[in-house]
């Protein structure tokens, strides 16, 4: 079991390190559209999505630090930090839900 967890952790770390490769992509990211992009692409914004759009704002909007400029190294650091935050949040939720399910 320890070998599986170690390999899983190594894989997660590699994915976190490779996250800034998204900076090299051309165009927009599929599915990460706001209300304006949805309106532009499809001509409408679903009513439920429009109501819930203000409910959550990302800790690092657009994977960037506020007022960070156009530095590639700062953008890469923001991507890595976003990946770490995502892994910690998802991993923590899965851990606590797993503990709760295993207890019952």
Backbone as CSV, one residue per row, in Angstrom:
resi,resn,N_x,N_y,N_z,CA_x,CA_y,CA_z,C_x,C_y,C_z
1,UNK,0.819,-1.198,0.000,0.000,0.000,0.000,0.861,1.259,0.000
2,UNK,1.963,1.247,0.729,2.833,2.420,0.777,3.417,2.748,-0.591
3,UNK,3.729,1.719,-1.379,4.280,1.935,-2.718,3.245,2.617,-3.618
4,UNK,1.993,2.239,-3.475,0.930,2.853,-4.273,0.788,4.330,-3.914
5,UNK,0.801,4.630,-2.631,0.680,6.022,-2.187,1.886,6.832,-2.639
6,UNK,3.072,6.254,-2.555,4.286,6.949,-2.994,4.216,7.252,-4.488
7,UNK,3.824,6.268,-5.291,3.718,6.483,-6.733,2.643,7.518,-7.067
8,UNK,1.542,7.480,-6.339,0.485,8.460,-6.528,0.995,9.864,-6.195
9,UNK,1.724,10.004,-5.104,2.272,11.306,-4.700,3.283,11.813,-5.731
10,UNK,4.115,10.926,-6.246,5.087,11.317,-7.278,4.352,11.806,-8.527
11,UNK,3.301,11.090,-8.918,2.508,11.498,-10.075,1.864,12.862,-9.879
12,UNK,1.320,13.105,-8.681,0.717,14.409,-8.398,1.751,15.531,-8.452
13,UNK,2.918,15.283,-7.887,3.968,16.302,-7.908,4.392,16.598,-9.355
14,UNK,4.517,15.563,-10.171,4.868,15.777,-11.584,3.799,16.593,-12.301
15,UNK,2.536,16.296,-12.044,1.459,17.066,-12.665,1.467,18.523,-12.197
16,UNK,1.760,18.735,-10.922,1.846,20.105,-10.404,2.981,20.857,-11.097
17,UNK,4.127,20.208,-11.242,5.277,20.852,-11.877,4.999,21.141,-13.347
18,UNK,4.238,20.259,-14.008,3.940,20.436,-15.429,2.767,21.381,-15.683
19,UNK,2.085,21.826,-14.646,0.917,22.700,-14.810,1.212,23.959,-15.637
20,UNK,2.370,24.593,-15.500,2.620,25.806,-16.293,2.710,25.568,-17.797
21,UNK,2.697,24.322,-18.245,2.688,24.084,-19.689,1.445,24.694,-20.333
22,UNK,0.401,24.905,-19.536,-0.795,25.554,-20.050,-0.530,26.974,-20.536
23,UNK,0.535,27.583,-20.057,0.887,28.931,-20.504,1.338,28.939,-21.967
24,UNK,1.800,27.800,-22.453,2.280,27.716,-23.834,1.150,27.482,-24.827
25,UNK,-0.024,27.111,-24.328,-1.157,26.812,-25.199,-1.650,28.081,-25.893
26,UNK,-2.111,27.890,-27.112,-2.638,28.999,-27.887,-4.163,28.977,-27.777
27,UNK,-4.767,30.139,-27.678,-6.227,30.212,-27.619,-6.725,30.143,-26.193
28,UNK,-7.988,29.777,-26.058,-8.622,29.746,-24.743,-8.756,28.313,-24.238
29,UNK,-8.947,28.210,-22.954,-9.098,26.912,-22.322,-10.545,26.455,-22.460
30,UNK,-10.737,25.229,-22.913,-12.088,24.706,-23.113,-12.812,24.561,-21.782
31,UNK,-14.003,25.086,-21.719,-14.850,24.895,-20.554,-14.614,25.859,-19.406
32,UNK,-13.654,26.730,-19.498,-13.409,27.698,-18.428,-13.955,29.052,-18.833
33,UNK,-15.208,29.053,-19.244,-15.821,30.256,-19.757,-16.656,30.936,-18.688
34,UNK,-16.624,32.238,-18.686,-17.509,33.013,-17.842,-18.814,33.284,-18.572
35,UNK,-19.696,34.032,-17.949,-20.988,34.331,-18.556,-20.843,35.061,-19.890
36,UNK,-19.859,35.959,-19.978,-19.670,36.720,-21.209,-19.274,35.805,-22.369
37,UNK,-18.353,34.876,-22.109,-17.920,33.953,-23.164,-19.048,33.018,-23.586
38,UNK,-19.843,32.563,-22.620,-20.987,31.702,-22.961,-21.986,32.448,-23.836
39,UNK,-22.266,33.686,-23.478,-23.191,34.505,-24.264,-22.668,34.687,-25.682
40,UNK,-21.370,34.916,-25.802,-20.751,35.112,-27.108,-20.775,33.831,-27.947
41,UNK,-20.467,32.680,-27.325,-20.374,31.421,-28.058,-21.729,30.808,-28.384
42,UNK,-22.651,30.834,-27.429,-23.910,30.114,-27.580,-25.131,31.022,-27.694
43,UNK,-24.945,32.306,-27.444,-26.049,33.228,-27.555,-26.914,33.351,-26.312
44,UNK,-26.628,32.556,-25.288,-27.395,32.631,-24.049,-26.569,32.093,-22.893
45,UNK,-26.993,32.477,-21.718,-26.390,31.960,-20.486,-27.510,31.253,-19.729
46,UNK,-27.328,29.967,-19.362,-28.382,29.277,-18.614,-28.757,30.055,-17.350
47,UNK,-30.048,30.093,-17.075,-30.568,30.898,-15.963,-29.939,30.507,-14.623
48,UNK,-29.822,29.210,-14.368,-29.238,28.753,-13.110,-27.788,29.156,-12.973
49,UNK,-27.036,29.080,-14.070,-25.633,29.475,-14.041,-25.500,30.967,-13.798
50,UNK,-26.389,31.726,-14.394,-26.342,33.171,-14.202,-26.622,33.536,-12.742
51,UNK,-27.568,32.833,-12.100,-27.890,33.103,-10.696,-26.735,32.727,-9.770
52,UNK,-26.047,31.625,-10.077,-25.004,31.115,-9.193,-23.609,31.651,-9.513
53,UNK,-23.468,32.444,-10.556,-22.134,32.861,-10.992,-21.399,33.708,-9.961
54,UNK,-22.101,34.429,-9.109,-21.449,35.255,-8.097,-21.193,34.532,-6.791
55,UNK,-21.572,33.255,-6.722,-21.448,32.494,-5.480,-19.998,32.212,-5.106
56,UNK,-19.145,31.983,-6.081,-17.771,31.579,-5.828,-16.814,32.387,-6.678
57,UNK,-15.742,32.837,-6.089,-14.663,33.444,-6.864,-13.383,32.700,-6.521
58,UNK,-12.593,32.458,-7.521,-11.378,31.665,-7.362,-10.347,32.390,-6.502
59,UNK,-9.546,31.628,-5.718,-8.482,32.265,-4.928,-7.461,32.989,-5.800
60,UNK,-7.169,32.422,-6.970,-6.258,33.052,-7.931,-6.974,33.138,-9.286
61,UNK,-7.816,34.168,-9.491,-8.540,34.266,-10.763,-7.581,34.264,-11.947
62,UNK,-7.935,33.518,-12.971,-7.117,33.378,-14.186,-5.723,32.824,-13.886
63,UNK,-5.585,32.101,-12.790,-4.313,31.488,-12.395,-3.199,32.521,-12.303
64,UNK,-3.489,33.694,-11.800,-2.485,34.763,-11.749,-2.571,35.507,-10.423
65,UNK,-1.421,36.030,-9.998,-1.387,36.893,-8.824,-1.931,38.263,-9.213
66,UNK,-2.639,38.927,-8.318,-3.129,40.278,-8.642,-1.967,41.231,-8.942
67,UNK,-2.109,42.017,-9.976,-1.109,43.026,-10.369,0.282,42.444,-10.533
68,UNK,0.371,41.254,-11.153,1.675,40.602,-11.278,2.391,40.924,-12.581
69,UNK,1.742,41.565,-13.526,2.397,41.880,-14.786,2.407,40.691,-15.721
70,UNK,3.313,40.736,-16.703,3.352,39.705,-17.736,4.573,38.802,-17.640
71,UNK,5.193,38.705,-16.489,6.385,37.879,-16.332,6.017,36.397,-16.426
72,UNK,6.720,35.660,-17.270,6.449,34.234,-17.458,6.773,33.446,-16.191
73,UNK,7.823,33.828,-15.474,8.172,33.089,-14.253,7.143,33.315,-13.149
74,UNK,6.600,34.516,-13.047,5.558,34.792,-12.052,4.283,34.042,-12.431
75,UNK,3.958,34.014,-13.715,2.775,33.285,-14.177,2.936,31.790,-13.915
76,UNK,4.134,31.256,-14.133,4.385,29.835,-13.868,4.245,29.537,-12.375
77,UNK,4.748,30.437,-11.537,4.611,30.246,-10.085,3.146,30.267,-9.675
78,UNK,2.349,31.150,-10.298,0.921,31.215,-9.988,0.214,29.936,-10.424
79,UNK,0.591,29.384,-11.571,0.016,28.115,-12.031,0.344,26.997,-11.048
80,UNK,1.590,26.941,-10.603,1.994,25.900,-9.657,1.256,26.072,-8.333
81,UNK,1.151,27.297,-7.848,0.420,27.540,-6.606,-1.058,27.158,-6.758
82,UNK,-1.653,27.458,-7.908,-3.040,27.059,-8.161,-3.183,25.547,-8.123
83,UNK,-2.226,24.840,-8.707,-2.264,23.376,-8.697,-2.125,22.839,-7.276
84,UNK,-1.232,23.415,-6.498,-1.039,22.975,-5.113,-2.316,23.215,-4.305
85,UNK,-2.922,24.397,-4.466,-4.168,24.695,-3.757,-5.244,23.692,-4.136
86,UNK,-5.361,23.397,-5.419,-6.358,22.431,-5.877,-6.121,21.041,-5.321
87,UNK,-4.881,20.598,-5.305,-4.553,19.273,-4.778,-4.836,19.208,-3.275
88,UNK,-4.467,20.249,-2.550,-4.694,20.264,-1.103,-6.186,20.259,-0.785
89,UNK,-6.955,21.084,-1.487,-8.398,21.134,-1.232,-9.064,19.804,-1.594
90,UNK,-8.801,19.321,-2.793,-9.426,18.049,-3.222,-8.935,16.883,-2.373
91,UNK,-7.643,16.831,-2.110,-7.103,15.757,-1.284,-7.665,15.787,0.128
92,UNK,-7.771,16.980,0.702,-8.337,17.103,2.042,-9.789,16.668,2.090
93,UNK,-10.575,17.100,1.110,-11.977,16.683,1.056,-12.103,15.171,0.907
94,UNK,-11.311,14.599,0.004,-11.358,13.147,-0.180,-10.928,12.409,1.083
95,UNK,-9.941,12.922,1.762,-9.464,12.293,2.999,-10.563,12.276,4.056
96,UNK,-11.171,13.452,4.279,-12.196,13.528,5.333,-13.468,12.763,4.962
97,UNK,-13.854,12.807,3.695,-15.019,12.018,3.265,-14.706,10.532,3.386
98,UNK,-13.487,10.124,3.013,-13.087,8.722,3.147,-13.089,8.256,4.585
99,UNK,-12.610,9.096,5.483,-12.618,8.760,6.908,-14.054,8.615,7.404
100,UNK,-14.918,9.512,6.985,-16.319,9.477,7.408,-17.008,8.219,6.871
101,UNK,-16.786,7.887,5.626,-17.398,6.700,5.029,-16.853,5.432,5.663
102,UNK,-15.560,5.395,5.937,-14.940,4.212,6.527,-15.420,4.000,7.966
103,UNK,-15.757,5.083,8.649,-16.222,4.983,10.034,-17.616,4.381,10.103
104,UNK,-18.476,4.710,9.140,-19.872,4.245,9.160,-20.035,2.814,8.755
